[in-house]
Amino acid sequence: MEIGISRRNHYWPQPARRSGVSIYGFDLWDTYKQSQPEGTCIMNAFRLTLLILSLSLISISQSTSASGNGKTSMVPAGNWGGEHIALTITAEGADFEFDCAMGHVKTPLVTDNHGHFSVKGLYKVERPAAAFVDDSNGSEVLYTGTLKGNTLHLDIEFPGRSDHMTFDLVRGQEPRLNKCA
């Protein structure tokens, strides 16, 4: 930037001369700048910046709602059952009961427009009554699922491990559990 002197003899930073776009030797930047009153060029640049930011925000918000089509829904509350699993869903979250473990999710199971959900929760291994008592809350896991009608396909992923568990549940079906003795 060069320092220039304004009409009031105050120092004011002035942008360095731009080499504008020229068509047939005609410099468009100089022509535009000469046609505008002093200070208008800065104001127009500010307006243009605001316009671009506004259009960007509108575009982002429309693409976000278009990608999800705004169709999110909750997995229906109630009891779900499957082989080696029982699931109770409420508006606040979900409780899982397995053969020798239990789980809990503190957030609602909200699906996207394809019926998929993914929430973090806890998974705690249960031991037989005479075995060592584990007072921990369990380990954090990722519960992911796909809802299709009254069936729910559930995957449980353990961070840091390559194995995972898969279950298929039906709403209103009695669970088939083999509890640890």
C-alpha positions in Angstrom: 0.0 0.0 0.0 1.1 3.5 -0.7 0.4 6.4 1.5 -1.4 9.2 -0.2 -2.6 12.7 0.8 -6.3 13.3 0.8 -8.0 16.7 0.2 -7.9 17.5 3.9 -4.1 16.9 4.1 -4.5 13.9 6.2 -2.5 10.8 5.5 -4.7 8.0 4.3 -3.7 4.5 3.1 -4.3 4.2 -0.6 -4.3 0.9 -2.5 -1.5 0.4 -5.0 -2.4 1.0 -8.6 -4.2 -2.0 -10.0 -3.5 -3.1 -13.5 -7.0 -3.6 -14.6 -8.4 -5.8 -17.3 -8.0 -4.2 -20.7 -9.9 -4.9 -23.8 -8.4 -3.5 -27.0 -6.1 -1.3 -24.9 -9.1 0.1 -23.0 -8.5 -0.3 -19.2 -11.8 -1.2 -17.6 -10.6 -0.6 -14.0 -9.6 3.0 -14.7 -12.8 3.6 -16.6 -14.9 2.2 -13.8 -13.0 4.2 -11.1 -13.3 7.5 -13.0 -17.0 7.0 -13.5 -17.6 6.7 -9.7 -17.6 9.5 -7.1 -14.8 9.3 -4.6 -15.5 6.6 -1.9 -18.1 4.9 -4.0 -15.7 2.2 -5.1 -15.1 1.1 -1.5 -18.8 1.2 -0.8 -19.6 -0.9 -3.9 -16.9 -3.5 -2.9 -18.5 -3.7 0.6 -22.0 -4.2 -0.9 -20.6 -6.8 -3.3 -19.0 -8.6 -0.3 -22.3 -8.6 1.6 -24.2 -9.9 -1.4 -21.7 -12.7 -1.9 -21.8 -13.7 1.8 -25.6 -13.6 1.8 -25.9 -15.7 -1.3 -23.4 -18.2 0.1 -25.4 -18.6 3.4 -28.6 -19.0 1.5 -27.0 -21.6 -0.8 -25.6 -23.5 2.2 -28.9 -23.5 4.1 -30.8 -24.8 1.0 -28.2 -27.5 0.3 -28.3 -28.7 3.9 -32.1 -28.9 3.9 -32.2 -30.4 0.4 -29.7 -33.1 1.3 -31.8 -34.3 4.1 -35.1 -33.2 2.5 -36.0 -32.0 6.0 -37.3 -35.5 6.7 -36.0 -36.6 10.0 -38.0 -38.8 12.4 -37.5 -40.6 15.6 -37.4 -44.4 15.9 -40.9 -45.2 17.3 -40.9 -45.5 21.1 -41.8 -48.8 22.7 -40.4 -52.3 23.1 -38.3 -54.0 20.4 -37.1 -57.6 20.5 -34.7 -59.8 18.7 -32.3 -62.7 19.1 -30.1 -62.0 22.1 -31.4 -58.4 22.5 -34.2 -56.4 24.1 -34.6 -52.6 23.4 -36.8 -50.1 25.1 -37.0 -46.7 23.3 -38.3 -43.5 24.9 -38.3 -39.9 23.8 -35.2 -39.3 25.8 -33.1 -42.2 24.6 -32.9 -46.0 24.7 -32.1 -48.9 27.0 -30.5 -52.1 25.7 -30.5 -55.5 27.4 -28.3 -58.3 26.0 -27.6 -61.8 27.1 -24.7 -60.8 29.3 -24.6 -57.0 29.0 -26.6 -53.8 29.0 -26.5 -50.5 27.2 -27.9 -47.0 27.4 -28.2 -44.0 25.1 -29.1 -40.6 26.5 -30.2 -39.0 23.3 -33.2 -39.6 21.1 -32.7 -42.0 18.2 -33.4 -39.7 15.3 -33.2 -41.0 11.7 -32.3 -39.2 8.5 -34.4 -39.4 5.4 -33.0 -42.8 4.6 -33.9 -44.3 8.0 -30.3 -44.2 9.3 -29.2 -43.1 12.8 -25.9 -43.0 14.7 -25.5 -42.2 18.4 -22.9 -42.7 21.0 -23.9 -44.6 24.2 -22.6 -46.9 26.8 -22.2 -50.7 26.8 -21.5 -52.6 30.0 -20.7 -56.3 30.4 -22.7 -58.0 33.1 -21.2 -60.9 35.2 -23.0 -63.7 37.0 -24.1 -62.7 40.5 -21.3 -64.6 42.3 -18.6 -63.0 40.0 -16.6 -59.9 40.5 -18.8 -56.7 40.9 -18.0 -54.1 38.2 -18.9 -50.6 39.4 -17.9 -48.9 36.2 -20.4 -47.2 33.9 -19.3 -49.3 30.9 -17.4 -48.4 27.8 -18.5 -45.9 25.1 -19.7 -47.4 21.9 -21.4 -46.2 18.7 -24.9 -47.5 18.0 -25.8 -47.2 14.3 -29.0 -48.5 12.8 -31.4 -48.5 9.9 -35.1 -48.4 10.4 -37.4 -49.9 7.8 -41.1 -50.1 8.9 -41.2 -52.1 12.1 -37.8 -53.6 11.7 -34.5 -52.2 13.0 -31.1 -53.3 11.9 -28.6 -52.4 14.7 -24.8 -52.3 14.7 -22.7 -51.7 17.8 -19.1 -50.6 17.2 -16.5 -50.6 19.9 -13.9 -47.8 19.4 -10.4 -49.1 19.0 -11.6 -52.6 18.1 -12.3 -54.1 14.7 -15.1 -56.3 15.9 -18.7 -55.2 16.1 -22.1 -56.7 16.9 -25.1 -56.9 14.7 -28.8 -57.4 15.6 -32.1 -57.4 13.9 -35.1 -56.2 16.0 -38.9 -56.1 15.4 -41.1 -53.6 17.2 -43.4 -55.3 19.7 -41.7 -58.7 19.4 -40.6 -60.6 22.5 -36.8 -60.7 22.9 -35.0 -64.0 23.0 -32.4 -63.6 25.7 -30.1 -66.2 27.3 -29.1 -64.3 30.5 -25.9 -65.1 32.3 -26.4 -67.3 35.3 
